[in-house]
């Protein structure tokens, strides 16, 4: 049986090859997608390679994000002497292919297992528009999603054997996950919840295992947060209170599910009901597995993680302010959620005694899955035409709009000596300034932090690089600044401008 499974694992290589090819295809025009987060990661990785530190382009330790992903990029850079922006496309192709192989390996060990089911789900994962987007960018989710599957494998071994070595392995994976994405506390939550629900452990052993798992899994995270607090005074950088309610976040969660199912925005009225049904379905499935003492299956681990992660994103968005719930934020539960909502079909088919009925039901389920896959393919094809065939690239700082931008091209060749090194440069997009010019700059303050705004307006001299098309409503804008400070225009472009403010010139102007 072990040999048979080993042989079956090799068919996943076809999916791996397809995954590798698709990421190479979607990054073929302009390379790996680069967003503001990507620039934070790459600048810290460059700092690690050059100086042995993890500092961003502003020469301060990276605190808004955990340290492992930039450390991962920096380690590869140190070995290969190739910049992350240059090797990002190949790296992500390898990571996505690894995700497909790991997913196939796990599905071969479902109970019951089905080769047709595995092929259909692998195809759905390969063609997932959400995952193809994630792996087209230099983002930490590319590593974190793979870590989730590694955790599921390790914790499954623990639940089967209750061996301490597997508990420690699972806890170590959770610990690494927590310094890859802060949201990896959901991995700890998944393991802790299953330990609490495990009725095969004695009370004493359960308490011991929970303490061991909890201590090991939070060690790296606590170290990271303590370091952040020491270096910056905040554990995860400045955070603002949420402006979206639980109901609104539940709706946003549902809109992502609608997108994944191939619905159009006109059908977003289904978002809240779909989100509610999905989360309740996970709760019911977990309760059912607890009742029948069947917690140690890969399917149940996937269901538990999907529930914990989904609730965490909705609740954290309700209390803390960050980007609106979107496909990127929810991408770590795509694979586990599709398992949770399709693997029941295998159990249903197994329970049908009449062969003809089982064939009819199986055919209907297959047709539904093929329809879902066809819809994914249509979305991917549209994206291919937009980003590759039409020569635009992945939206971000490497797409054609930036490659052809007069402002961006000026920054690429800017004479840095025109700026007084003793005077700070401010901007509404400090990542863009660094990416195009290599210069360090400071972000203009958020409106919410009134003291920071007041301190900014007290400055006697500064430069301001402003991008018109990147204006962030959470930051003070150029009109706000011009109401308080008479800015001197140094250079103007269609996409923005460079200004200077000096209290001396202001005084001279008033005197004249």
C-alpha positions as CSV (number, residue, x, y, z in Angstrom):
1,X,0.0,0.0,0.0
2,X,2.9,2.4,0.9
3,X,4.5,1.7,-2.5
4,X,1.1,2.3,-4.3
5,X,0.8,5.7,-2.6
6,X,4.3,6.6,-3.4
7,X,3.7,5.9,-7.1
8,X,0.5,7.9,-7.0
9,X,2.4,10.9,-5.5
10,X,4.3,11.1,-8.8
11,X,1.2,12.1,-10.8
12,X,1.3,15.3,-8.8
13,X,4.4,16.3,-10.7
14,X,2.2,17.1,-13.7
15,X,0.3,19.6,-11.6
16,X,3.7,20.9,-10.3
17,X,4.9,21.5,-13.8
18,X,1.7,23.3,-14.7
19,X,2.0,25.5,-11.6
20,X,5.6,26.3,-12.4
21,X,4.7,27.2,-16.0
22,X,1.8,29.4,-15.1
23,X,3.8,31.6,-12.6
24,X,6.5,31.9,-15.2
25,X,3.8,32.9,-17.7
26,X,2.1,35.5,-15.6
27,X,5.5,37.1,-14.7
28,X,6.9,36.9,-18.2
29,X,6.2,40.4,-19.2
30,X,7.5,42.6,-16.4
31,X,8.9,40.1,-13.9
32,X,7.6,39.4,-10.4
33,X,4.9,41.8,-9.2
34,X,6.1,44.4,-6.7
35,X,3.8,46.1,-4.2
36,X,4.7,48.4,-1.3
37,X,4.9,45.3,1.0
38,X,7.3,43.7,-1.5
39,X,9.6,46.6,-1.3
40,X,9.7,46.4,2.5
41,X,10.6,42.8,2.3
42,X,13.3,43.3,-0.4
43,X,14.9,46.2,1.3
44,X,15.2,44.3,4.6
45,X,16.6,41.3,2.7
46,X,19.2,43.5,1.1
47,X,20.1,44.9,4.5
48,X,20.5,41.4,5.9
49,X,22.9,40.5,3.0
50,X,24.9,43.7,3.2
51,X,25.0,44.4,6.9
52,X,23.6,41.3,8.7
53,X,20.6,43.4,9.9
54,X,16.9,43.5,8.9
55,X,16.4,47.1,8.3
56,X,14.0,48.7,5.8
57,X,15.0,51.4,3.3
58,X,14.5,54.0,6.0
59,X,17.3,52.4,8.0
60,X,14.9,51.3,10.8
61,X,14.2,47.6,11.8
62,X,11.3,46.0,10.0
63,X,8.4,45.9,12.5
64,X,5.2,46.1,10.5
65,X,6.0,42.6,9.2
66,X,7.5,39.5,10.9
67,X,11.2,38.8,10.2
68,X,11.3,35.4,8.6
69,X,10.2,36.1,5.0
70,X,12.8,38.9,4.5
71,X,15.4,36.7,6.3
72,X,14.4,33.9,3.8
73,X,14.9,36.2,0.8
74,X,18.1,37.6,2.3
75,X,19.5,34.1,2.8
76,X,18.8,33.2,-0.8
77,X,20.4,36.5,-1.9
78,X,23.5,35.8,0.2
79,X,24.0,32.4,-1.4
80,X,23.1,33.3,-5.0
81,X,24.2,36.9,-5.1
82,X,21.0,37.7,-7.0
83,X,18.6,40.3,-5.9
84,X,15.1,39.2,-4.7
85,X,13.4,41.2,-7.5
86,X,15.4,39.3,-10.0
87,X,14.9,35.8,-8.6
88,X,11.4,36.3,-7.3
89,X,9.6,34.8,-10.3
90,X,11.6,31.5,-10.2
91,X,11.3,31.4,-6.4
92,X,7.6,31.7,-6.5
93,X,7.3,29.2,-9.3
94,X,9.2,26.7,-7.1
95,X,7.0,27.5,-4.1
96,X,3.8,27.2,-6.0
97,X,4.9,23.8,-7.5
98,X,5.9,22.7,-4.0
99,X,2.4,23.7,-2.8
100,X,0.8,21.5,-5.5
101,X,3.0,18.5,-4.7
102,X,2.3,18.8,-1.0
103,X,-1.4,19.1,-1.6
104,X,-1.4,16.0,-3.8
105,X,0.6,14.1,-1.2
106,X,-2.0,14.9,1.4
107,X,-5.0,14.1,-0.8
108,X,-3.6,10.6,-1.5
109,X,-4.0,10.0,2.2
110,X,-7.6,11.2,2.5
111,X,-10.0,8.6,3.9
112,X,-11.4,7.6,1.5
113,X,-9.0,8.7,-1.2
114,X,-10.0,9.1,-4.9
115,X,-7.6,9.6,-7.8
116,X,-10.2,11.5,-9.8
117,X,-11.0,13.7,-6.9
118,X,-7.3,14.5,-6.5
119,X,-6.9,15.4,-10.1
120,X,-9.9,17.7,-10.1
121,X,-8.9,19.5,-6.9
122,X,-5.3,19.8,-8.0
123,X,-6.5,21.4,-11.3
124,X,-8.7,23.8,-9.3
125,X,-5.7,24.8,-7.1
126,X,-3.4,25.2,-10.1
127,X,-6.0,27.5,-11.9
128,X,-7.1,29.4,-8.8
129,X,-7.1,33.1,-9.8
130,X,-6.5,34.0,-6.1
131,X,-3.4,31.8,-5.7
132,X,-2.0,32.7,-9.2
133,X,-2.2,36.3,-8.1
134,X,-0.4,35.6,-4.8
135,X,2.4,33.7,-6.4
136,X,2.8,36.4,-9.1
137,X,4.0,38.8,-6.4
138,X,6.9,39.0,-3.9
139,X,4.6,38.4,-0.9
140,X,5.1,36.4,2.3
141,X,1.9,34.5,1.7
142,X,3.7,32.4,-0.9
143,X,5.7,30.8,1.9
144,X,3.1,30.9,4.6
145,X,0.5,28.9,2.6
146,X,3.1,26.1,2.2
147,X,3.8,26.2,5.9
148,X,0.1,25.7,6.7
149,X,0.2,22.4,4.7
150,X,3.4,21.3,6.4
151,X,1.8,21.9,9.8
152,X,-1.2,19.9,8.8
153,X,1.0,16.9,7.9
154,X,3.0,17.1,11.1
155,X,0.0,17.6,13.4
156,X,-1.8,14.7,11.6
157,X,1.1,12.5,12.6
158,X,0.9,13.7,16.2
159,X,-2.9,13.0,16.4
160,X,-2.2,9.5,15.0
161,X,0.5,8.6,17.5
162,X,0.5,11.3,20.2
163,X,4.3,11.1,20.0
164,X,6.1,14.0,21.5
165,X,8.5,14.3,18.6
166,X,5.6,15.1,16.2
167,X,4.1,17.6,18.6
168,X,7.4,19.4,18.7
169,X,7.8,19.3,14.9
170,X,4.3,20.8,14.6
171,X,5.0,23.4,17.2
172,X,8.3,24.4,15.4
173,X,6.4,24.8,12.1
174,X,3.8,27.0,13.9
175,X,6.6,29.0,15.4
176,X,8.2,29.7,12.0
177,X,4.8,30.5,10.6
178,X,4.2,33.1,13.2
179,X,7.3,35.0,12.2
180,X,6.3,34.6,8.5
181,X,2.9,36.1,8.9
182,X,1.4,37.4,12.2
183,X,-1.8,35.8,11.2
184,X,-0.1,32.4,11.8
185,X,-1.3,32.6,15.4
186,X,-4.2,30.8,13.7
187,X,-2.0,27.8,13.3
188,X,-1.4,27.8,17.0
189,X,-5.2,28.3,17.5
190,X,-5.8,25.3,15.3
191,X,-3.4,23.0,17.2
192,X,-4.6,24.3,20.6
193,X,-8.3,23.7,19.7
194,X,-7.7,20.2,18.5
195,X,-5.7,19.4,21.6
196,X,-8.6,20.6,23.7
197,X,-11.1,18.5,21.8
198,X,-8.9,15.3,21.7
199,X,-10.8,12.9,24.0
200,X,-8.1,10.1,23.7
201,X,-5.7,12.0,25.9
202,X,-5.8,11.9,29.7
203,X,-6.2,15.2,31.5
204,X,-2.7,15.3,32.7
205,X,-1.2,14.4,29.3
206,X,-3.4,16.9,27.6
207,X,-2.3,19.8,29.8
208,X,1.3,18.8,29.4
209,X,1.0,18.6,25.6
210,X,-0.9,21.9,25.4
211,X,1.8,23.6,27.5
212,X,4.6,22.1,25.3
213,X,2.9,23.0,22.1
214,X,2.0,26.5,23.3
215,X,5.4,27.4,24.7
216,X,7.4,26.3,21.6
217,X,5.0,27.7,19.1
218,X,5.0,31.2,20.6
219,X,8.7,31.5,21.3
220,X,9.8,33.1,18.0
221,X,6.7,35.3,17.9
222,X,7.3,36.6,21.4
223,X,11.0,37.2,20.6
224,X,10.0,39.1,17.4
225,X,7.5,41.3,19.2
226,X,9.8,42.0,22.2
227,X,12.5,43.1,19.7
228,X,10.0,45.3,17.8
229,X,8.9,46.9,21.1
230,X,12.6,47.6,22.1
231,X,13.5,49.0,18.7
232,X,10.3,51.0,17.8
233,X,8.2,51.3,21.0
234,X,5.4,49.3,19.3
235,X,5.0,45.5,18.9
236,X,3.8,45.5,15.3
237,X,4.1,49.1,14.2
238,X,1.5,51.9,14.6
239,X,-2.0,50.5,14.3
240,X,-5.3,52.3,14.0
241,X,-8.7,51.2,15.3
242,X,-11.0,49.5,12.8
243,X,-13.6,51.5,10.8
244,X,-15.5,48.4,9.6
245,X,-18.1,46.5,11.7
246,X,-18.3,42.8,12.1
247,X,-21.2,42.6,9.7
248,X,-19.3,44.6,7.0
249,X,-16.3,42.4,7.4
250,X,-18.5,39.3,7.1
251,X,-19.8,40.8,3.9
252,X,-16.2,41.4,2.6
253,X,-15.3,37.8,3.5
254,X,-18.3,36.7,1.4
255,X,-17.4,38.8,-1.6
256,X,-14.0,37.0,-1.7
257,X,-15.8,33.7,-1.6
258,X,-18.1,34.9,-4.4
259,X,-15.0,35.9,-6.5
260,X,-13.5,32.4,-5.8
261,X,-16.7,30.8,-6.9
262,X,-16.7,32.7,-10.2
263,X,-19.7,35.0,-9.3
264,X,-19.8,38.5,-10.7
265,X,-20.0,41.7,-8.5
266,X,-23.7,41.9,-9.4
267,X,-24.1,38.8,-7.3
268,X,-22.5,40.2,-4.2
269,X,-25.9,40.3,-2.5
270,X,-25.1,36.6,-1.8
271,X,-21.9,37.5,0.0
272,X,-23.1,37.6,3.6
273,X,-25.3,34.5,3.3
274,X,-22.4,32.6,1.7
275,X,-20.0,33.7,4.4
276,X,-22.4,32.7,7.1
277,X,-23.1,29.3,5.6
278,X,-19.4,28.6,5.1
279,X,-18.4,29.4,8.6
280,X,-21.4,27.6,10.1
281,X,-20.7,24.6,7.9
282,X,-17.1,24.4,9.3
283,X,-18.4,24.6,12.8
284,X,-21.0,21.9,12.2
285,X,-18.4,19.7,10.5
286,X,-15.9,20.1,13.3
287,X,-18.7,19.3,15.9
288,X,-19.7,16.2,13.9
289,X,-16.1,15.0,13.7
290,X,-15.7,15.5,17.4
291,X,-18.9,13.6,18.1
292,X,-17.7,10.6,16.0
293,X,-14.2,10.8,17.5
294,X,-12.7,11.5,14.0
295,X,-10.5,14.5,14.7
296,X,-7.3,13.0,13.3
297,X,-8.0,13.2,9.6
298,X,-6.4,15.5,7.1
299,X,-9.9,16.7,6.2
300,X,-10.8,17.7,9.7
301,X,-7.5,19.5,10.2
302,X,-8.3,21.5,7.0
303,X,-11.8,22.3,8.3
304,X,-10.4,23.4,11.7
305,X,-7.8,25.7,10.2
306,X,-10.3,27.2,7.7
307,X,-12.7,28.0,10.6
308,X,-10.0,29.5,12.9
309,X,-8.3,31.5,10.2
310,X,-11.6,32.8,8.7
311,X,-12.9,33.9,12.1
312,X,-9.6,35.5,13.0
313,X,-9.5,37.6,9.8
314,X,-13.1,38.8,10.3
315,X,-12.7,39.5,14.1
316,X,-9.2,41.2,13.8
317,X,-10.5,43.4,11.0
318,X,-13.3,44.4,13.3
319,X,-11.0,45.6,16.0
320,X,-7.8,46.6,14.1
321,X,-7.5,48.7,10.9
322,X,-5.6,47.3,8.0
323,X,-6.4,46.6,4.3
324,X,-9.9,45.6,3.6
325,X,-10.5,41.9,3.6
326,X,-9.6,40.7,0.1
327,X,-8.4,37.6,-1.8
328,X,-4.8,38.1,-0.6
329,X,-5.7,38.1,3.1
330,X,-7.8,35.0,2.7
331,X,-5.5,33.1,0.3
332,X,-4.1,30.9,3.1
333,X,-7.5,29.1,3.5
334,X,-8.1,28.5,-0.2
335,X,-6.7,25.0,-0.3
336,X,-8.0,24.0,3.1
337,X,-11.5,25.4,2.4
338,X,-11.8,23.6,-0.9
339,X,-10.9,20.4,0.9
340,X,-13.4,21.1,3.6
341,X,-16.3,21.7,1.1
342,X,-15.5,19.0,-1.4
343,X,-14.1,16.0,0.6
344,X,-17.6,15.3,2.1
345,X,-18.5,14.1,-1.4
346,X,-16.1,11.2,-1.1
347,X,-17.8,10.1,2.1
348,X,-21.2,10.5,0.6
349,X,-20.3,8.4,-2.4
350,X,-18.8,5.7,-0.2
351,X,-22.1,5.5,1.8
352,X,-24.2,4.9,-1.4
353,X,-24.6,1.1,-1.7
354,X,-26.2,1.0,-5.2
355,X,-23.5,1.1,-7.8
356,X,-25.6,2.8,-10.5
357,X,-26.8,5.5,-8.1
358,X,-23.2,6.1,-6.9
359,X,-22.2,6.5,-10.6
360,X,-24.9,9.1,-11.2
361,X,-24.1,11.1,-8.1
362,X,-20.4,10.9,-8.8
363,X,-20.9,12.1,-12.3
364,X,-23.0,15.1,-11.2
365,X,-20.4,16.1,-8.6
366,X,-17.7,15.8,-11.2
367,X,-19.6,18.0,-13.6
368,X,-20.1,20.6,-10.9
369,X,-16.4,20.6,-10.2
370,X,-15.5,20.8,-13.9
371,X,-17.8,23.8,-14.2
372,X,-16.0,25.5,-11.3
373,X,-12.6,24.7,-13.0
374,X,-13.9,26.1,-16.3
375,X,-14.9,29.3,-14.7
376,X,-11.4,29.6,-13.1
377,X,-9.8,29.1,-16.5
378,X,-12.0,31.8,-18.0
379,X,-10.9,34.3,-15.3
380,X,-7.2,33.3,-15.8
381,X,-7.5,33.7,-19.5
382,X,-8.9,37.3,-19.1
383,X,-6.0,38.0,-16.7
384,X,-3.5,36.6,-19.2
385,X,-4.9,38.9,-22.0
386,X,-4.8,42.0,-19.6
387,X,-1.4,41.4,-18.1
388,X,0.7,39.4,-20.6
389,X,-0.8,39.5,-24.1
390,X,-1.5,43.2,-23.9
391,X,1.9,43.9,-22.4
392,X,0.8,45.5,-19.1
393,X,2.4,43.2,-16.4
394,X,1.3,42.4,-12.9
395,X,-0.2,45.6,-11.4
396,X,2.4,47.3,-9.2
397,X,5.7,49.1,-9.5
398,X,6.9,46.9,-12.4
399,X,3.8,47.3,-14.7
400,X,3.9,49.2,-18.0
401,X,2.3,52.3,-16.5
402,X,5.4,52.7,-14.3
403,X,7.9,51.6,-16.9
404,X,6.5,54.3,-19.2
405,X,6.1,56.9,-16.5
406,X,8.1,60.1,-17.1
407,X,8.1,60.7,-13.3
408,X,9.4,57.2,-12.5
409,X,12.1,57.4,-15.2
410,X,13.2,60.7,-13.8
411,X,13.6,59.2,-10.3
412,X,15.6,56.3,-11.8
413,X,18.2,58.7,-13.0
414,X,17.8,61.5,-10.5
415,X,20.9,63.4,-9.4
416,X,20.8,62.8,-5.6
417,X,23.2,65.7,-5.0
418,X,20.4,68.2,-5.6
419,X,19.0,67.2,-2.2
420,X,20.7,68.5,0.9
421,X,21.7,65.3,2.8
422,X,20.9,67.0,6.1
423,X,17.2,67.7,5.0
424,X,14.6,64.9,5.2
425,X,12.6,63.9,2.2
426,X,8.9,63.2,2.8
427,X,6.4,61.5,0.4
428,X,3.0,59.9,0.1
429,X,4.7,56.7,-1.1
430,X,8.2,56.1,0.5
431,X,8.4,52.6,-1.0
432,X,8.1,54.0,-4.5
433,X,10.8,56.6,-3.9
434,X,13.2,53.9,-2.8
435,X,12.2,51.5,-5.5
436,X,12.8,53.9,-8.4
437,X,15.6,56.1,-7.0
438,X,17.2,54.1,-4.2
439,X,16.8,57.1,-1.8
440,X,15.4,57.0,1.7
441,X,12.4,59.1,2.5
442,X,9.7,59.4,5.2
443,X,6.0,58.9,4.9
444,X,3.9,62.0,5.6
445,X,1.8,61.4,8.7
446,X,-1.5,59.6,9.0
447,X,-4.5,61.9,9.7
448,X,-5.4,59.7,12.7
449,X,-2.2,60.5,14.6
450,X,-2.7,64.2,15.3
451,X,0.6,64.6,17.2
452,X,2.5,63.3,14.3
453,X,0.7,65.7,12.0
454,X,1.5,68.7,14.3
455,X,5.2,67.7,14.5
456,X,5.3,67.5,10.7
457,X,4.0,71.0,10.3
458,X,6.6,72.3,12.8
459,X,9.4,71.2,10.5
460,X,11.6,74.2,9.2
461,X,12.9,72.5,6.1
462,X,12.0,69.4,4.0
463,X,11.6,68.1,0.5
464,X,8.4,66.5,-0.7
465,X,8.1,63.9,-3.5
466,X,4.4,63.5,-4.3
467,X,2.7,60.9,-6.5
468,X,-0.7,62.0,-7.7
469,X,-1.9,58.5,-8.6
470,X,-0.9,56.9,-5.2
471,X,-2.7,59.3,-2.9
472,X,-3.7,57.6,0.3
473,X,-6.8,59.0,2.0
474,X,-5.5,58.0,5.4
475,X,-2.5,60.3,4.9
476,X,-2.5,64.1,4.9
477,X,-2.5,65.1,1.2
478,X,-0.8,67.7,-0.8
479,X,-3.7,70.2,-0.5
480,X,-3.6,69.9,3.3
481,X,0.1,70.6,3.3
482,X,-0.1,73.6,0.9
483,X,-2.7,75.2,3.1
484,X,-0.1,75.3,5.9
485,X,3.2,75.5,4.1
486,X,4.1,77.5,1.0
487,X,5.8,74.8,-1.1
488,X,8.3,75.6,-3.7
489,X,7.9,73.6,-6.9
490,X,11.2,72.1,-8.0
491,X,10.0,69.7,-10.8
492,X,6.6,68.8,-12.1
493,X,5.4,65.7,-14.0
494,X,2.1,64.4,-15.2
495,X,2.2,61.8,-12.4
496,X,3.4,64.0,-9.6
497,X,5.9,66.6,-8.5
498,X,8.9,67.4,-6.3
499,X,8.7,70.3,-3.8
500,X,10.8,72.0,-1.2
501,X,9.8,73.9,1.9
502,X,12.1,76.1,3.9
503,X,11.1,78.5,6.7
504,X,13.8,80.9,5.5
505,X,12.3,81.3,2.1
506,X,8.9,81.7,3.7
507,X,10.2,84.5,5.9
508,X,11.9,86.1,2.9
509,X,8.7,86.0,0.9
510,X,6.7,87.6,3.8
511,X,9.4,90.3,4.2
512,X,9.3,91.2,0.5
